[in-house]
Amino acid sequence: MAALPVSAVPQSPEGFYAVNNQFLVSGPKGLMEFKMLENEDTYIRFDLPGDPENGVMSFIDESKKTITICAYAPKEHRHDGSHRIYGTCFKPKLKIGRTKTQLICKCHDISSFTSHMSDGVLRLIATKTHAATQCPCFYPTLSGHTLMPHVGVYEGSPMAYESKQLPDGKLYVRVDMPGVPKENFTVSVTNGRVKVTGEAPARDHDSAGRFYSGDVAVLSALVDIPSRRVKTIAKNGVLRLLIPRV
């Protein structure tokens, strides 16, 4: 019996809880989160699944209006479609595009920032000058029926799910669950459905933690198998599975 990939189908009539990731079922939606702190600094959470702690470079440009981020997520498994390269700019206005994300806010300059990368999530605190009480920003729709690609990916797969049928009948699956430590993933196979879950705790100034859950593959028969038969690799907010024939 072979394992087959699953199609991305909304679990409710309202659509996907978060259009950037079909497996997110609770917690903050979207690839980014912005928060004005009490001292008027800006907190930014940005998902870069697969990117290691030393794989990101960030800097402020000469205009003091932009934080540019470049990140490289290598192929961790020979069956990955490719590596992924992320590139994005935080600038004075929020603009969503295929390869660029900009935080537009003409009310301030960026004087400095601190950053921390862990479990596929980059968190920054930007210190500003000439800060206003509120920064007018536009946020895209974060839920619905149509899944959206990662706006910061300009090389490699921009989607949170990837599968590959192997010649020996096994199925390879990659699932992005940014923010989830490697010990917080679980895999189960019940009634022929391979299900994964992941819990991402709130860190730093995150508004809340996130919980991921969903079926990533289905067997050709309604059987249960021990989860240990599914080879898993959890690293940098990405879970990779090698599901055998049964």
Secondary structure, 3 states (H helix, E strand, C coil): CCEEECCCCCCCCCCECCCCCCCEEECCCCCEEEEECCCCCEEEEEECCCCCCCCEEEEECCCCCCEEEEEEECCCCCCCCCCEEEEEEECCECEECCCCEECECCCCEEEEEEEEEECCEEEEEEEEECCCCCCCCCCCCCCECCCCCCCCEEECCCCCEEEEECCCCCEEEEEECCCCCHHHEEEEEECCEEEEEEEECCCCCCCCCEEEEEEEEEECCCCCCCHHHCEEEEECCEEEEEECCC
